Amino acid sequence: MHLTDIGLAVVASPWRLSLPDPDHAKFLEVCLACGDRAHLITGNIRHYLVAARQGVSVLTPREWVNQRKGL
């Protein structure tokens, strides 16, 4: 199985809000384009200010694993 077999193609809109590291905006753009199905999993959670997330779920890897395990 390849990622192209299970992946979702999206067209993201440019990010208009400021982030501590502008290079990370592309990841939020993709999550917003995916809607509530997407989670942004990152070790740099501080780069995604809560006020700038626009409802995107931003989790650390540990938080994501715990959610999957039901902890």
Number of C-alpha atoms within 10 A of each C-alpha: 5 6 7 8 7 8 8 8 10 12 10 15 12 11 17 9 11 11 17 11 10 11 9 14 20 14 15 24 19 19 21 24 15 17 11 11 10 15 16 19 16 17 11 11 14 12 16 22 13 13 9 16 18 11 12 20 16 23 18 14 14 12 14 17 12 11 11 9 8 7 8
